[in-house]
Amino acid sequence: MDSKIFNLLYWQHYIILEEDFKHTRRYVELNSDNFETYSVEYTKLLQSIGSEFDVICKEICKYYGYNNKQNIIGYADVIIPKFTGIKESKVLIRDNDSIVLEPLKEWNYNKPNSPGWWKVYNKIKHDRSNNFKKANLYNVLMGLTSLFLIEMYFIYEIATKNNEKMKIPNTSSLLFEIKDWKVNQISLPRGILLEY
């Protein structure tokens, strides 16, 4: 896989999910006061995000030659050692610096544990009637930042392995950034490229 294929097959899907989430901000302000707000739209988003997280984790495992990983703990067994620092990575919201998220902090394979939002995603998938209120702003936000984070790490890995100059997606996230990732400027004929 190269960056072009990644951008086409995975990152564009992420951008659509991010846009769908941004539309919910017309009705619910992205603020910790609203974290418990739940809705049908958040249910739909959480199901889509969880499904895409599963897809990208399988793809990462295949990328490293592990075709037999089929669950979140199995994915962690491959991804956490390969993407060093991903568990500790903090995600910032570009227009609200009061919220700093560590969406994959709980993810572990030594002492098997999945992220809290992933547990909620599965509860809603298997028993929506008893878990509907868990499809809230907080869990959707944690899921979306987890997807953002893992895809950013993956494209960086792909670009590094393929010795590509551009190590970030073609289209930037308008919502999130990873705290303390260093940005370098590269001059190109068409302008300046910011590379993480």
Backbone torsions as a table, in degrees:
resi	resn	phi	psi	omega
1	MET	NA	145.1	174.0
2	ASP	-123.7	176.5	-176.0
3	SER	-61.2	-36.2	-178.7
4	LYS	-62.1	-46.1	178.7
5	ILE	-65.9	-42.8	177.9
6	PHE	-57.5	-48.3	-179.7
7	ASN	-59.7	-40.9	-177.7
8	LEU	-71.5	-47.2	-172.4
9	LEU	-86.5	-31.1	-171.8
10	TYR	-118.8	-51.3	-174.9
11	TRP	-64.8	-39.2	178.7
12	GLN	-62.0	-35.3	176.5
13	HIS	-66.1	-41.5	176.8
14	TYR	-59.1	-46.2	-178.0
15	ILE	-59.2	-38.9	177.8
16	ILE	-64.4	-42.7	177.1
17	LEU	-62.8	-41.3	178.1
18	GLU	-62.0	-42.8	178.4
19	GLU	-62.7	-42.1	177.2
20	ASP	-60.0	-42.0	178.0
21	PHE	-64.7	-42.8	-179.5
22	LYS	-60.3	-32.4	178.3
23	HIS	-65.5	-28.0	179.5
24	THR	-68.6	-19.2	-179.0
25	ARG	-70.1	-11.8	173.7
26	ARG	-66.0	-26.2	-173.4
27	TYR	-113.5	-29.9	-179.1
28	VAL	-130.6	117.1	179.5
29	GLU	-65.6	137.8	177.7
30	LEU	-77.2	89.8	-174.9
31	ASN	-149.7	144.8	-178.2
32	SER	-59.9	-24.1	176.2
33	ASP	-61.9	-24.0	-176.0
34	ASN	-104.1	8.1	-174.0
35	PHE	-57.0	-30.6	-177.7
36	GLU	-86.5	-1.4	179.3
37	THR	-65.7	128.3	-177.7
38	TYR	-122.4	159.5	179.9
39	SER	-167.3	168.9	174.4
40	VAL	-63.8	-38.7	179.3
41	GLU	-62.6	-41.0	176.9
42	TYR	-66.4	-35.0	176.0
43	THR	-60.6	-48.8	179.9
44	LYS	-59.9	-45.9	-179.3
45	LEU	-63.7	-45.4	-178.7
46	LEU	-62.6	-39.0	177.9
47	GLN	-65.2	-41.2	178.7
48	SER	-67.8	-42.4	-179.7
49	ILE	-65.1	-46.7	179.3
50	GLY	-60.4	-42.2	178.5
51	SER	-63.2	-43.8	-179.9
52	GLU	-68.5	-35.7	176.4
53	PHE	-61.8	-41.8	177.1
54	ASP	-61.6	-44.5	-179.9
55	VAL	-61.6	-47.1	-176.1
56	ILE	-69.7	-35.5	177.0
57	CYS	-63.3	-43.5	176.6
58	LYS	-60.4	-41.6	-179.6
59	GLU	-64.5	-41.1	178.2
60	ILE	-63.7	-44.6	179.0
61	CYS	-61.0	-42.6	176.8
62	LYS	-62.8	-39.8	179.4
63	TYR	-55.8	-36.4	179.5
64	TYR	-93.7	6.9	175.0
65	GLY	88.8	15.4	178.5
66	TYR	-108.8	90.9	-177.5
67	ASN	-87.0	-6.8	-174.0
68	ASN	-98.7	3.4	-178.9
69	LYS	-80.2	122.8	-171.9
70	GLN	-126.8	3.8	179.6
71	ASN	-147.0	172.2	-172.4
72	ILE	-61.7	-34.3	178.7
73	ILE	-73.6	-40.5	175.3
74	GLY	-61.7	-40.2	177.1
75	TYR	-62.5	-43.9	-179.2
76	ALA	-59.2	-37.2	-179.9
77	ASP	-57.8	-32.5	178.7
78	VAL	-92.7	-49.4	-168.1
79	ILE	-72.4	-44.8	-175.2
80	ILE	-61.4	-45.2	177.0
81	PRO	-67.5	-31.0	-178.7
82	LYS	-76.9	-41.5	-178.7
83	PHE	-100.3	70.0	-176.5
84	THR	-58.5	134.3	179.1
85	GLY	92.6	-7.1	-176.2
86	ILE	-64.8	-36.2	-179.7
87	LYS	-65.1	-34.1	-177.3
88	GLU	-89.3	-8.4	-176.6
89	SER	-63.6	137.8	178.8
90	LYS	-107.8	137.0	179.2
91	VAL	-110.0	130.3	178.7
92	LEU	-103.4	146.8	173.0
93	ILE	-92.9	125.1	-170.9
94	ARG	-56.8	-38.1	-176.6
95	ASP	-108.6	16.5	177.6
96	ASN	-150.9	85.1	-175.3
97	ASP	-75.1	1.9	177.0
98	SER	-81.5	-12.3	179.8
99	ILE	-110.0	118.8	175.3
100	VAL	-124.1	125.5	-174.1
101	LEU	-115.6	142.2	171.9
102	GLU	-120.0	77.7	-167.4
103	PRO	-69.3	-22.2	-177.2
104	LEU	-111.3	14.6	-177.1
105	LYS	-58.0	-37.3	-176.5
106	GLU	-81.7	-13.6	-173.3
107	TRP	-69.2	126.0	-174.7
108	ASN	-151.7	150.2	175.0
109	TYR	-116.1	-24.7	177.3
110	ASN	-65.8	-52.4	172.3
111	LYS	-111.0	89.3	-167.3
112	PRO	-47.0	121.4	178.4
113	ASN	-156.3	140.8	176.4
114	SER	-108.9	159.9	178.0
115	PRO	-59.6	148.7	-179.0
116	GLY	-56.4	-41.9	-179.4
117	TRP	-63.8	-33.1	179.3
118	TRP	-67.3	-39.3	177.2
119	LYS	-61.8	-42.5	178.6
120	VAL	-64.4	-44.1	177.4
121	TYR	-53.5	-46.7	180.0
122	ASN	-67.9	-38.6	177.8
123	LYS	-62.2	-42.5	179.8
124	ILE	-69.1	-38.1	179.4
125	LYS	-62.6	-38.6	-174.5
126	HIS	-98.1	-19.0	-177.4
127	ASP	-154.8	68.8	-175.3
128	ARG	-62.3	-38.2	-174.8
129	SER	-61.6	-33.0	179.9
130	ASN	-95.1	-3.8	-176.1
131	ASN	-129.3	12.1	-174.8
132	PHE	-54.9	-40.3	-176.8
133	LYS	-69.0	-13.3	177.9
134	LYS	-80.2	-11.4	175.1
135	ALA	-82.3	72.8	-173.8
136	ASN	-116.2	174.1	-178.1
137	LEU	-54.2	-43.9	-176.8
138	TYR	-61.7	-49.6	-177.3
139	ASN	-67.5	-36.8	175.7
140	VAL	-65.1	-43.7	178.9
141	LEU	-62.0	-43.3	177.8
142	MET	-64.9	-39.9	177.7
143	GLY	-64.9	-45.7	-178.6
144	LEU	-66.2	-40.2	178.3
145	THR	-69.0	-31.5	175.1
146	SER	-64.1	-44.5	179.0
147	LEU	-64.2	-44.5	176.9
148	PHE	-56.7	-49.1	-175.9
149	LEU	-62.4	-47.8	-176.3
150	ILE	-68.1	-34.6	178.4
151	GLU	-72.3	-35.9	176.5
152	MET	-63.7	-43.3	177.4
153	TYR	-63.8	-39.9	-177.1
154	PHE	-66.9	-46.1	-179.1
155	ILE	-66.6	-35.0	177.1
156	TYR	-61.9	-43.0	178.6
157	GLU	-63.4	-45.2	179.3
158	ILE	-60.2	-49.4	-177.7
159	ALA	-64.2	-39.4	178.6
160	THR	-64.8	-46.8	-179.5
161	LYS	-62.3	-37.5	-178.6
162	ASN	-89.4	5.3	178.8
163	ASN	56.2	42.4	179.1
164	GLU	-91.5	146.3	179.5
165	LYS	-70.3	-44.4	-175.3
166	MET	-85.0	114.8	-175.6
167	LYS	-110.0	16.7	177.0
168	ILE	-127.7	162.8	179.5
169	PRO	-62.6	156.5	178.6
170	ASN	-60.3	-40.3	179.2
171	THR	-108.2	125.0	-178.8
172	SER	-78.0	151.8	169.8
173	SER	-66.8	134.0	176.1
174	LEU	-92.6	-2.7	-174.2
175	LEU	-111.0	-37.7	-170.6
176	PHE	-123.9	158.0	167.0
177	GLU	-147.7	155.2	-179.7
178	ILE	-92.2	125.3	-178.5
179	LYS	-63.4	136.0	174.3
180	ASP	70.3	10.7	169.2
181	TRP	-76.1	131.6	-177.7
182	LYS	-81.8	141.2	179.3
183	VAL	-110.9	130.2	175.3
184	ASN	-113.0	145.7	175.7
185	GLN	-96.6	132.2	175.8
186	ILE	-120.7	125.7	178.2
187	SER	-81.8	127.7	177.0
188	LEU	-123.0	161.7	179.4
189	PRO	-56.1	-31.6	-178.0
190	ARG	-92.8	2.6	-179.7
191	GLY	140.4	-159.2	-176.7
192	ILE	-103.8	135.1	177.0
193	LEU	-108.0	132.0	174.6
194	LEU	-94.0	123.7	-178.2
195	GLU	-118.9	133.5	177.8
196	TYR	-83.5	NA	NA
